[in-house]
């Protein structure tokens, strides 16, 4: 099974109280994700991030962009999301 890719969708503009307008991660969260080696931890991080996006609102575009990223890498979205 391929490694879970970063939730980053290459927008990287930190304008919403320190959260990226593309993926909702903070700079600290981006650094944390890069350090995660176990795929189970990476998938758990993505789950946490989708919950965070729901709480913050205005991130409905992320799901579509991340699914495209997964599709491009031939990873089934159901395995991750």
PDB file of N, CA, C and O in Angstrom:
ATOM      1  N   UNK A   1       0.854  -1.183   0.000  1.00  0.00           N
ATOM      2  CA  UNK A   1       0.000   0.000   0.000  1.00  0.00           C
ATOM      3  C   UNK A   1       0.898   1.243   0.000  1.00  0.00           C
ATOM      4  O   UNK A   1       1.835   1.336   0.793  1.00  0.00           O
ATOM      5  N   UNK A   2       0.612   2.182  -0.879  1.00  0.00           N
ATOM      6  CA  UNK A   2       1.423   3.410  -0.941  1.00  0.00           C
ATOM      7  C   UNK A   2       1.261   4.265   0.308  1.00  0.00           C
ATOM      8  O   UNK A   2       0.237   4.219   0.989  1.00  0.00           O
ATOM      9  N   UNK A   3       2.289   5.039   0.586  1.00  0.00           N
ATOM     10  CA  UNK A   3       2.281   5.926   1.740  1.00  0.00           C
ATOM     11  C   UNK A   3       1.247   7.039   1.555  1.00  0.00           C
ATOM     12  O   UNK A   3       1.090   7.578   0.460  1.00  0.00           O
ATOM     13  N   UNK A   4       0.555   7.369   2.624  1.00  0.00           N
ATOM     14  CA  UNK A   4      -0.443   8.442   2.598  1.00  0.00           C
ATOM     15  C   UNK A   4       0.239   9.763   2.273  1.00  0.00           C
ATOM     16  O   UNK A   4       1.141  10.190   2.994  1.00  0.00           O
ATOM     17  N   UNK A   5      -0.189  10.420   1.183  1.00  0.00           N
ATOM     18  CA  UNK A   5       0.447  11.696   0.826  1.00  0.00           C
ATOM     19  C   UNK A   5       0.017  12.837   1.746  1.00  0.00           C
ATOM     20  O   UNK A   5      -1.006  12.766   2.427  1.00  0.00           O
ATOM     21  N   UNK A   6       0.814  13.862   1.741  1.00  0.00           N
ATOM     22  CA  UNK A   6       0.523  15.045   2.544  1.00  0.00           C
ATOM     23  C   UNK A   6      -0.844  15.618   2.184  1.00  0.00           C
ATOM     24  O   UNK A   6      -1.233  15.604   1.016  1.00  0.00           O
ATOM     25  N   UNK A   7      -1.573  16.122   3.177  1.00  0.00           N
ATOM     26  CA  UNK A   7      -2.863  16.761   2.907  1.00  0.00           C
ATOM     27  C   UNK A   7      -2.711  18.118   2.211  1.00  0.00           C
ATOM     28  O   UNK A   7      -3.704  18.720   1.801  1.00  0.00           O
ATOM     29  N   UNK A   8      -1.488  18.590   2.080  1.00  0.00           N
ATOM     30  CA  UNK A   8      -1.242  19.871   1.418  1.00  0.00           C
ATOM     31  C   UNK A   8      -1.708  19.801  -0.033  1.00  0.00           C
ATOM     32  O   UNK A   8      -1.423  18.829  -0.733  1.00  0.00           O
ATOM     33  N   UNK A   9      -2.422  20.829  -0.483  1.00  0.00           N
ATOM     34  CA  UNK A   9      -2.877  20.885  -1.880  1.00  0.00           C
ATOM     35  C   UNK A   9      -2.185  22.018  -2.630  1.00  0.00           C
ATOM     36  O   UNK A   9      -2.709  22.534  -3.617  1.00  0.00           O
ATOM     37  N   UNK A  10      -1.003  22.397  -2.151  1.00  0.00           N
ATOM     38  CA  UNK A  10      -0.124  23.371  -2.820  1.00  0.00           C
ATOM     39  C   UNK A  10      -0.708  24.771  -2.961  1.00  0.00           C
ATOM     40  O   UNK A  10      -0.518  25.428  -3.985  1.00  0.00           O
ATOM     41  N   UNK A  11      -1.410  25.220  -1.947  1.00  0.00           N
ATOM     42  CA  UNK A  11      -1.895  26.607  -1.905  1.00  0.00           C
ATOM     43  C   UNK A  11      -0.984  27.413  -0.986  1.00  0.00           C
ATOM     44  O   UNK A  11      -0.473  28.460  -1.384  1.00  0.00           O
ATOM     45  N   UNK A  12      -0.779  26.940   0.229  1.00  0.00           N
ATOM     46  CA  UNK A  12       0.174  27.474   1.210  1.00  0.00           C
ATOM     47  C   UNK A  12       0.087  28.982   1.431  1.00  0.00           C
ATOM     48  O   UNK A  12       1.072  29.701   1.265  1.00  0.00           O
ATOM     49  N   UNK A  13      -1.075  29.441   1.800  1.00  0.00           N
ATOM     50  CA  UNK A  13      -1.294  30.834   2.201  1.00  0.00           C
ATOM     51  C   UNK A  13      -1.886  30.797   3.605  1.00  0.00           C
ATOM     52  O   UNK A  13      -3.011  30.337   3.799  1.00  0.00           O
ATOM     53  N   UNK A  14      -1.133  31.279   4.570  1.00  0.00           N
ATOM     54  CA  UNK A  14      -1.537  31.220   5.977  1.00  0.00           C
ATOM     55  C   UNK A  14      -2.224  32.516   6.370  1.00  0.00           C
ATOM     56  O   UNK A  14      -1.590  33.437   6.886  1.00  0.00           O
ATOM     57  N   UNK A  15      -3.528  32.580   6.121  1.00  0.00           N
ATOM     58  CA  UNK A  15      -4.262  33.812   6.382  1.00  0.00           C
ATOM     59  C   UNK A  15      -5.365  33.660   7.418  1.00  0.00           C
ATOM     60  O   UNK A  15      -5.753  34.658   8.027  1.00  0.00           O
ATOM     61  N   UNK A  16      -5.874  32.493   7.641  1.00  0.00           N
ATOM     62  CA  UNK A  16      -7.000  32.283   8.560  1.00  0.00           C
ATOM     63  C   UNK A  16      -6.480  31.968   9.953  1.00  0.00           C
ATOM     64  O   UNK A  16      -6.462  30.810  10.370  1.00  0.00           O
ATOM     65  N   UNK A  17      -6.059  33.000  10.669  1.00  0.00           N
ATOM     66  CA  UNK A  17      -5.527  32.858  12.025  1.00  0.00           C
ATOM     67  C   UNK A  17      -4.422  31.808  12.082  1.00  0.00           C
ATOM     68  O   UNK A  17      -4.376  30.994  13.005  1.00  0.00           O
ATOM     69  N   UNK A  18      -3.532  31.829  11.091  1.00  0.00           N
ATOM     70  CA  UNK A  18      -2.404  30.909  11.053  1.00  0.00           C
ATOM     71  C   UNK A  18      -2.673  29.598  10.347  1.00  0.00           C
ATOM     72  O   UNK A  18      -1.783  28.753  10.256  1.00  0.00           O
ATOM     73  N   UNK A  19      -3.895  29.410   9.841  1.00  0.00           N
ATOM     74  CA  UNK A  19      -4.248  28.197   9.120  1.00  0.00           C
ATOM     75  C   UNK A  19      -4.170  28.457   7.616  1.00  0.00           C
ATOM     76  O   UNK A  19      -4.584  29.510   7.132  1.00  0.00           O
ATOM     77  N   UNK A  20      -3.634  27.481   6.891  1.00  0.00           N
ATOM     78  CA  UNK A  20      -3.545  27.585   5.438  1.00  0.00           C
ATOM     79  C   UNK A  20      -4.952  27.630   4.832  1.00  0.00           C
ATOM     80  O   UNK A  20      -5.835  26.879   5.248  1.00  0.00           O
ATOM     81  N   UNK A  21      -5.153  28.501   3.863  1.00  0.00           N
ATOM     82  CA  UNK A  21      -6.474  28.598   3.229  1.00  0.00           C
ATOM     83  C   UNK A  21      -6.737  27.412   2.304  1.00  0.00           C
ATOM     84  O   UNK A  21      -7.872  27.212   1.873  1.00  0.00           O
ATOM     85  N   UNK A  22      -5.714  26.627   1.994  1.00  0.00           N
ATOM     86  CA  UNK A  22      -5.885  25.458   1.129  1.00  0.00           C
ATOM     87  C   UNK A  22      -6.257  24.199   1.888  1.00  0.00           C
ATOM     88  O   UNK A  22      -7.203  23.502   1.521  1.00  0.00           O
ATOM     89  N   UNK A  23      -5.510  23.906   2.952  1.00  0.00           N
ATOM     90  CA  UNK A  23      -5.688  22.624   3.645  1.00  0.00           C
ATOM     91  C   UNK A  23      -6.057  22.756   5.119  1.00  0.00           C
ATOM     92  O   UNK A  23      -6.449  21.761   5.729  1.00  0.00           O
ATOM     93  N   UNK A  24      -5.951  23.906   5.696  1.00  0.00           N
ATOM     94  CA  UNK A  24      -6.248  24.239   7.091  1.00  0.00           C
ATOM     95  C   UNK A  24      -5.111  23.913   8.056  1.00  0.00           C
ATOM     96  O   UNK A  24      -5.249  24.143   9.258  1.00  0.00           O
ATOM     97  N   UNK A  25      -3.996  23.387   7.563  1.00  0.00           N
ATOM     98  CA  UNK A  25      -2.884  23.095   8.466  1.00  0.00           C
ATOM     99  C   UNK A  25      -2.185  24.390   8.890  1.00  0.00           C
ATOM    100  O   UNK A  25      -2.140  25.368   8.143  1.00  0.00           O
ATOM    101  N   UNK A  26      -1.650  24.366  10.094  1.00  0.00           N
ATOM    102  CA  UNK A  26      -0.773  25.445  10.540  1.00  0.00           C
ATOM    103  C   UNK A  26       0.649  25.058  10.125  1.00  0.00           C
ATOM    104  O   UNK A  26       0.879  23.927   9.697  1.00  0.00           O
ATOM    105  N   UNK A  27       1.586  25.969  10.247  1.00  0.00           N
ATOM    106  CA  UNK A  27       2.976  25.649   9.909  1.00  0.00           C
ATOM    107  C   UNK A  27       3.502  24.539  10.817  1.00  0.00           C
ATOM    108  O   UNK A  27       4.261  23.678  10.371  1.00  0.00           O
ATOM    109  N   UNK A  28       3.106  24.557  12.074  1.00  0.00           N
ATOM    110  CA  UNK A  28       3.536  23.511  13.016  1.00  0.00           C
ATOM    111  C   UNK A  28       2.967  22.149  12.610  1.00  0.00           C
ATOM    112  O   UNK A  28       3.658  21.135  12.703  1.00  0.00           O
ATOM    113  N   UNK A  29       1.716  22.127  12.162  1.00  0.00           N
ATOM    114  CA  UNK A  29       1.110  20.869  11.720  1.00  0.00           C
ATOM    115  C   UNK A  29       1.796  20.347  10.461  1.00  0.00           C
ATOM    116  O   UNK A  29       1.984  19.139  10.315  1.00  0.00           O
ATOM    117  N   UNK A  30       2.170  21.244   9.554  1.00  0.00           N
ATOM    118  CA  UNK A  30       2.883  20.812   8.347  1.00  0.00           C
ATOM    119  C   UNK A  30       4.196  20.145   8.725  1.00  0.00           C
ATOM    120  O   UNK A  30       4.545  19.106   8.165  1.00  0.00           O
ATOM    121  N   UNK A  31       4.922  20.725   9.663  1.00  0.00           N
ATOM    122  CA  UNK A  31       6.185  20.137  10.125  1.00  0.00           C
ATOM    123  C   UNK A  31       5.942  18.795  10.804  1.00  0.00           C
ATOM    124  O   UNK A  31       6.696  17.845  10.598  1.00  0.00           O
ATOM    125  N   UNK A  32       4.892  18.718  11.612  1.00  0.00           N
ATOM    126  CA  UNK A  32       4.553  17.479  12.293  1.00  0.00           C
ATOM    127  C   UNK A  32       4.267  16.369  11.291  1.00  0.00           C
ATOM    128  O   UNK A  32       4.771  15.256  11.441  1.00  0.00           O
ATOM    129  N   UNK A  33       3.462  16.660  10.269  1.00  0.00           N
ATOM    130  CA  UNK A  33       3.107  15.641   9.284  1.00  0.00           C
ATOM    131  C   UNK A  33       4.350  15.107   8.582  1.00  0.00           C
ATOM    132  O   UNK A  33       4.458  13.905   8.343  1.00  0.00           O
ATOM    133  N   UNK A  34       5.275  15.982   8.255  1.00  0.00           N
ATOM    134  CA  UNK A  34       6.504  15.552   7.572  1.00  0.00           C
ATOM    135  C   UNK A  34       7.297  14.570   8.414  1.00  0.00           C
ATOM    136  O   UNK A  34       8.009  13.726   7.870  1.00  0.00           O
ATOM    137  N   UNK A  35       7.187  14.662   9.731  1.00  0.00           N
ATOM    138  CA  UNK A  35       7.914  13.774  10.618  1.00  0.00           C
ATOM    139  C   UNK A  35       7.231  12.442  10.889  1.00  0.00           C
ATOM    140  O   UNK A  35       7.826  11.557  11.504  1.00  0.00           O
ATOM    141  N   UNK A  36       5.990  12.288  10.438  1.00  0.00           N
ATOM    142  CA  UNK A  36       5.260  11.042  10.684  1.00  0.00           C
ATOM    143  C   UNK A  36       5.751   9.957   9.730  1.00  0.00           C
ATOM    144  O   UNK A  36       5.674  10.122   8.512  1.00  0.00           O
ATOM    145  N   UNK A  37       6.250   8.857  10.269  1.00  0.00           N
ATOM    146  CA  UNK A  37       6.798   7.772   9.449  1.00  0.00           C
ATOM    147  C   UNK A  37       5.805   6.635   9.247  1.00  0.00           C
ATOM    148  O   UNK A  37       5.740   6.062   8.159  1.00  0.00           O
ATOM    149  N   UNK A  38       5.036   6.301  10.270  1.00  0.00           N
ATOM    150  CA  UNK A  38       4.071   5.201  10.148  1.00  0.00           C
ATOM    151  C   UNK A  38       2.853   5.678   9.373  1.00  0.00           C
ATOM    152  O   UNK A  38       2.317   6.756   9.628  1.00  0.00           O
ATOM    153  N   UNK A  39       2.426   4.855   8.422  1.00  0.00           N
ATOM    154  CA  UNK A  39       1.285   5.251   7.609  1.00  0.00           C
ATOM    155  C   UNK A  39       0.008   5.357   8.429  1.00  0.00           C
ATOM    156  O   UNK A  39      -0.863   6.167   8.112  1.00  0.00           O
ATOM    157  N   UNK A  40      -0.114   4.553   9.473  1.00  0.00           N
ATOM    158  CA  UNK A  40      -1.314   4.642  10.323  1.00  0.00           C
ATOM    159  C   UNK A  40      -1.374   6.008  11.002  1.00  0.00           C
ATOM    160  O   UNK A  40      -2.458   6.556  11.202  1.00  0.00           O
ATOM    161  N   UNK A  41      -0.219   6.555  11.356  1.00  0.00           N
ATOM    162  CA  UNK A  41      -0.181   7.889  11.961  1.00  0.00           C
ATOM    163  C   UNK A  41      -0.523   8.960  10.930  1.00  0.00           C
ATOM    164  O   UNK A  41      -1.203   9.937  11.242  1.00  0.00           O
ATOM    165  N   UNK A  42      -0.051   8.770   9.704  1.00  0.00           N
ATOM    166  CA  UNK A  42      -0.338   9.730   8.631  1.00  0.00           C
ATOM    167  C   UNK A  42      -1.846   9.741   8.323  1.00  0.00           C
ATOM    168  O   UNK A  42      -2.431  10.807   8.134  1.00  0.00           O
ATOM    169  N   UNK A  43      -2.474   8.551   8.274  1.00  0.00           N
ATOM    170  CA  UNK A  43      -3.921   8.478   8.024  1.00  0.00           C
ATOM    171  C   UNK A  43      -4.698   9.109   9.184  1.00  0.00           C
ATOM    172  O   UNK A  43      -5.688   9.805   8.960  1.00  0.00           O
ATOM    173  N   UNK A  44      -4.253   8.869  10.414  1.00  0.00           N
ATOM    174  CA  UNK A  44      -4.915   9.469  11.584  1.00  0.00           C
ATOM    175  C   UNK A  44      -4.801  10.988  11.533  1.00  0.00           C
ATOM    176  O   UNK A  44      -5.736  11.690  11.918  1.00  0.00           O
ATOM    177  N   UNK A  45      -3.675  11.497  11.067  1.00  0.00           N
ATOM    178  CA  UNK A  45      -3.488  12.942  10.942  1.00  0.00           C
ATOM    179  C   UNK A  45      -4.491  13.511   9.938  1.00  0.00           C
ATOM    180  O   UNK A  45      -5.098  14.551  10.189  1.00  0.00           O
ATOM    181  N   UNK A  46      -4.667  12.832   8.800  1.00  0.00           N
ATOM    182  CA  UNK A  46      -5.623  13.297   7.788  1.00  0.00           C
ATOM    183  C   UNK A  46      -7.035  13.295   8.360  1.00  0.00           C
ATOM    184  O   UNK A  46      -7.814  14.209   8.085  1.00  0.00           O
ATOM    185  N   UNK A  47      -7.375  12.281   9.152  1.00  0.00           N
ATOM    186  CA  UNK A  47      -8.690  12.227   9.802  1.00  0.00           C
ATOM    187  C   UNK A  47      -8.868  13.404  10.752  1.00  0.00           C
ATOM    188  O   UNK A  47      -9.920  14.044  10.768  1.00  0.00           O
ATOM    189  N   UNK A  48      -7.838  13.686  11.544  1.00  0.00           N
ATOM    190  CA  UNK A  48      -7.888  14.827  12.459  1.00  0.00           C
ATOM    191  C   UNK A  48      -8.051  16.128  11.672  1.00  0.00           C
ATOM    192  O   UNK A  48      -8.806  17.016  12.069  1.00  0.00           O
ATOM    193  N   UNK A  49      -7.336  16.227  10.555  1.00  0.00           N
ATOM    194  CA  UNK A  49      -7.384  17.444   9.756  1.00  0.00           C
ATOM    195  C   UNK A  49      -8.771  17.676   9.156  1.00  0.00           C
ATOM    196  O   UNK A  49      -9.245  18.812   9.121  1.00  0.00           O
ATOM    197  N   UNK A  50      -9.423  16.619   8.687  1.00  0.00           N
ATOM    198  CA  UNK A  50     -10.769  16.796   8.127  1.00  0.00           C
ATOM    199  C   UNK A  50     -11.747  17.254   9.212  1.00  0.00           C
ATOM    200  O   UNK A  50     -12.664  18.029   8.939  1.00  0.00           O
ATOM    201  N   UNK A  51     -11.550  16.776  10.433  1.00  0.00           N
ATOM    202  CA  UNK A  51     -12.377  17.236  11.550  1.00  0.00           C
ATOM    203  C   UNK A  51     -12.109  18.713  11.826  1.00  0.00           C
ATOM    204  O   UNK A  51     -13.036  19.490  12.056  1.00  0.00           O
ATOM    205  N   UNK A  52     -10.840  19.090  11.800  1.00  0.00           N
ATOM    206  CA  UNK A  52     -10.457  20.492  11.999  1.00  0.00           C
ATOM    207  C   UNK A  52     -11.077  21.382  10.925  1.00  0.00           C
ATOM    208  O   UNK A  52     -11.558  22.477  11.215  1.00  0.00           O
ATOM    209  N   UNK A  53     -11.060  20.909   9.701  1.00  0.00           N
ATOM    210  CA  UNK A  53     -11.651  21.685   8.603  1.00  0.00           C
ATOM    211  C   UNK A  53     -13.135  21.892   8.810  1.00  0.00           C
ATOM    212  O   UNK A  53     -13.663  22.968   8.528  1.00  0.00           O
ATOM    213  N   UNK A  54     -13.819  20.856   9.308  1.00  0.00           N
ATOM    214  CA  UNK A  54     -15.241  20.976   9.589  1.00  0.00           C
ATOM    215  C   UNK A  54     -15.535  22.012  10.654  1.00  0.00           C
ATOM    216  O   UNK A  54     -16.526  22.737  10.570  1.00  0.00           O
ATOM    217  N   UNK A  55     -14.668  22.081  11.660  1.00  0.00           N
ATOM    218  CA  UNK A  55     -14.848  23.049  12.734  1.00  0.00           C
ATOM    219  C   UNK A  55     -14.558  24.472  12.261  1.00  0.00           C
ATOM    220  O   UNK A  55     -15.237  25.420  12.657  1.00  0.00           O
ATOM    221  N   UNK A  56     -13.540  24.608  11.409  1.00  0.00           N
ATOM    222  CA  UNK A  56     -13.166  25.941  10.924  1.00  0.00           C
ATOM    223  C   UNK A  56     -14.110  26.443   9.821  1.00  0.00           C
ATOM    224  O   UNK A  56     -14.331  27.647   9.691  1.00  0.00           O
ATOM    225  N   UNK A  57     -14.661  25.521   9.035  1.00  0.00           N
ATOM    226  CA  UNK A  57     -15.513  25.892   7.902  1.00  0.00           C
ATOM    227  C   UNK A  57     -14.693  26.396   6.727  1.00  0.00           C
ATOM    228  O   UNK A  57     -13.490  26.617   6.863  1.00  0.00           O
ATOM    229  N   UNK A  58     -15.319  26.578   5.593  1.00  0.00           N
ATOM    230  CA  UNK A  58     -14.705  27.121   4.376  1.00  0.00           C
ATOM    231  C   UNK A  58     -13.610  26.240   3.774  1.00  0.00           C
ATOM    232  O   UNK A  58     -12.691  26.754   3.137  1.00  0.00           O
ATOM    233  N   UNK A  59     -13.694  24.922   3.964  1.00  0.00           N
ATOM    234  CA  UNK A  59     -12.674  24.029   3.405  1.00  0.00           C
ATOM    235  C   UNK A  59     -13.280  22.929   2.536  1.00  0.00           C
ATOM    236  O   UNK A  59     -12.668  21.875   2.367  1.00  0.00           O
ATOM    237  N   UNK A  60     -14.462  23.153   1.986  1.00  0.00           N
ATOM    238  CA  UNK A  60     -15.099  22.122   1.170  1.00  0.00           C
ATOM    239  C   UNK A  60     -14.308  21.840  -0.110  1.00  0.00           C
ATOM    240  O   UNK A  60     -14.416  20.751  -0.673  1.00  0.00           O
ATOM    241  N   UNK A  61     -13.527  22.795  -0.566  1.00  0.00           N
ATOM    242  CA  UNK A  61     -12.720  22.620  -1.775  1.00  0.00           C
ATOM    243  C   UNK A  61     -11.576  21.625  -1.562  1.00  0.00           C
ATOM    244  O   UNK A  61     -11.106  21.012  -2.520  1.00  0.00           O
ATOM    245  N   UNK A  62     -11.129  21.460  -0.320  1.00  0.00           N
ATOM    246  CA  UNK A  62      -9.983  20.602  -0.026  1.00  0.00           C
ATOM    247  C   UNK A  62     -10.253  19.152  -0.394  1.00  0.00           C
ATOM    248  O   UNK A  62      -9.399  18.500  -0.994  1.00  0.00           O
ATOM    249  N   UNK A  63     -11.430  18.634  -0.042  1.00  0.00           N
ATOM    250  CA  UNK A  63     -11.767  17.232  -0.296  1.00  0.00           C
ATOM    251  C   UNK A  63     -11.623  16.901  -1.779  1.00  0.00           C
ATOM    252  O   UNK A  63     -11.060  15.864  -2.130  1.00  0.00           O
ATOM    253  N   UNK A  64     -12.117  17.757  -2.634  1.00  0.00           N
ATOM    254  CA  UNK A  64     -12.041  17.534  -4.086  1.00  0.00           C
ATOM    255  C   UNK A  64     -10.587  17.530  -4.548  1.00  0.00           C
ATOM    256  O   UNK A  64     -10.172  16.646  -5.297  1.00  0.00           O
ATOM    257  N   UNK A  65      -9.822  18.514  -4.105  1.00  0.00           N
ATOM    258  CA  UNK A  65      -8.417  18.623  -4.514  1.00  0.00           C
ATOM    259  C   UNK A  65      -7.587  17.451  -3.992  1.00  0.00           C
ATOM    260  O   UNK A  65      -6.724  16.939  -4.705  1.00  0.00           O
ATOM    261  N   UNK A  66      -7.842  17.025  -2.758  1.00  0.00           N
ATOM    262  CA  UNK A  66      -7.068  15.912  -2.189  1.00  0.00           C
ATOM    263  C   UNK A  66      -7.423  14.595  -2.885  1.00  0.00           C
ATOM    264  O   UNK A  66      -6.549  13.763  -3.127  1.00  0.00           O
ATOM    265  N   UNK A  67      -8.694  14.410  -3.200  1.00  0.00           N
ATOM    266  CA  UNK A  67      -9.098  13.202  -3.934  1.00  0.00           C
ATOM    267  C   UNK A  67      -8.409  13.143  -5.297  1.00  0.00           C
ATOM    268  O   UNK A  67      -8.002  12.067  -5.737  1.00  0.00           O
ATOM    269  N   UNK A  68      -8.274  14.286  -5.966  1.00  0.00           N
ATOM    270  CA  UNK A  68      -7.565  14.324  -7.255  1.00  0.00           C
ATOM    271  C   UNK A  68      -6.098  13.947  -7.066  1.00  0.00           C
ATOM    272  O   UNK A  68      -5.521  13.237  -7.889  1.00  0.00           O
ATOM    273  N   UNK A  69      -5.502  14.425  -5.980  1.00  0.00           N
ATOM    274  CA  UNK A  69      -4.108  14.098  -5.675  1.00  0.00           C
ATOM    275  C   UNK A  69      -3.958  12.591  -5.451  1.00  0.00           C
ATOM    276  O   UNK A  69      -3.016  11.975  -5.949  1.00  0.00           O
ATOM    277  N   UNK A  70      -4.888  12.007  -4.704  1.00  0.00           N
ATOM    278  CA  UNK A  70      -4.857  10.568  -4.460  1.00  0.00           C
ATOM    279  C   UNK A  70      -5.039   9.788  -5.762  1.00  0.00           C
ATOM    280  O   UNK A  70      -4.338   8.809  -6.016  1.00  0.00           O
ATOM    281  N   UNK A  71      -5.987  10.234  -6.578  1.00  0.00           N
ATOM    282  CA  UNK A  71      -6.256   9.561  -7.846  1.00  0.00           C
ATOM    283  C   UNK A  71      -5.022   9.578  -8.749  1.00  0.00           C
ATOM    284  O   UNK A  71      -4.697   8.579  -9.391  1.00  0.00           O
ATOM    285  N   UNK A  72      -4.351  10.706  -8.789  1.00  0.00           N
ATOM    286  CA  UNK A  72      -3.146  10.845  -9.611  1.00  0.00           C
ATOM    287  C   UNK A  72      -2.065   9.848  -9.169  1.00  0.00           C
ATOM    288  O   UNK A  72      -1.289   9.351  -9.986  1.00  0.00           O
ATOM    289  N   UNK A  73      -2.033   9.571  -7.867  1.00  0.00           N
ATOM    290  CA  UNK A  73      -1.038   8.636  -7.322  1.00  0.00           C
ATOM    291  C   UNK A  73      -1.561   7.203  -7.253  1.00  0.00           C
ATOM    292  O   UNK A  73      -0.910   6.317  -6.701  1.00  0.00           O
ATOM    293  N   UNK A  74      -2.746   6.994  -7.822  1.00  0.00           N
ATOM    294  CA  UNK A  74      -3.385   5.681  -7.857  1.00  0.00           C
ATOM    295  C   UNK A  74      -3.620   5.090  -6.462  1.00  0.00           C
ATOM    296  O   UNK A  74      -3.362   3.914  -6.203  1.00  0.00           O
ATOM    297  N   UNK A  75      -4.121   5.957  -5.578  1.00  0.00           N
ATOM    298  CA  UNK A  75      -4.468   5.559  -4.211  1.00  0.00           C
ATOM    299  C   UNK A  75      -5.970   5.717  -4.060  1.00  0.00           C
ATOM    300  O   UNK A  75      -6.524   6.768  -4.381  1.00  0.00           O
ATOM    301  N   UNK A  76      -6.626   4.681  -3.576  1.00  0.00           N
ATOM    302  CA  UNK A  76      -8.067   4.739  -3.365  1.00  0.00           C
ATOM    303  C   UNK A  76      -8.393   5.680  -2.209  1.00  0.00           C
ATOM    304  O   UNK A  76      -7.881   5.508  -1.103  1.00  0.00           O
ATOM    305  N   UNK A  77      -9.235   6.661  -2.460  1.00  0.00           N
ATOM    306  CA  UNK A  77      -9.595   7.646  -1.434  1.00  0.00           C
ATOM    307  C   UNK A  77     -10.220   6.974  -0.210  1.00  0.00           C
ATOM    308  O   UNK A  77     -10.071   7.470   0.907  1.00  0.00           O
ATOM    309  N   UNK A  78     -10.917   5.852  -0.408  1.00  0.00           N
ATOM    310  CA  UNK A  78     -11.569   5.161   0.696  1.00  0.00           C
ATOM    311  C   UNK A  78     -10.556   4.632   1.709  1.00  0.00           C
ATOM    312  O   UNK A  78     -10.891   4.446   2.878  1.00  0.00           O
ATOM    313  N   UNK A  79      -9.312   4.386   1.268  1.00  0.00           N
ATOM    314  CA  UNK A  79      -8.280   3.901   2.174  1.00  0.00           C
ATOM    315  C   UNK A  79      -7.805   5.003   3.126  1.00  0.00           C
ATOM    316  O   UNK A  79      -7.338   4.725   4.231  1.00  0.00           O
ATOM    317  N   UNK A  80      -7.931   6.250   2.683  1.00  0.00           N
ATOM    318  CA  UNK A  80      -7.392   7.384   3.424  1.00  0.00           C
ATOM    319  C   UNK A  80      -8.490   8.175   4.132  1.00  0.00           C
ATOM    320  O   UNK A  80      -8.390   8.457   5.326  1.00  0.00           O
ATOM    321  N   UNK A  81      -9.537   8.529   3.388  1.00  0.00           N
ATOM    322  CA  UNK A  81     -10.580   9.413   3.921  1.00  0.00           C
ATOM    323  C   UNK A  81     -11.719   8.651   4.566  1.00  0.00           C
ATOM    324  O   UNK A  81     -12.669   9.260   5.059  1.00  0.00           O
TER     325      UNK A  81
END
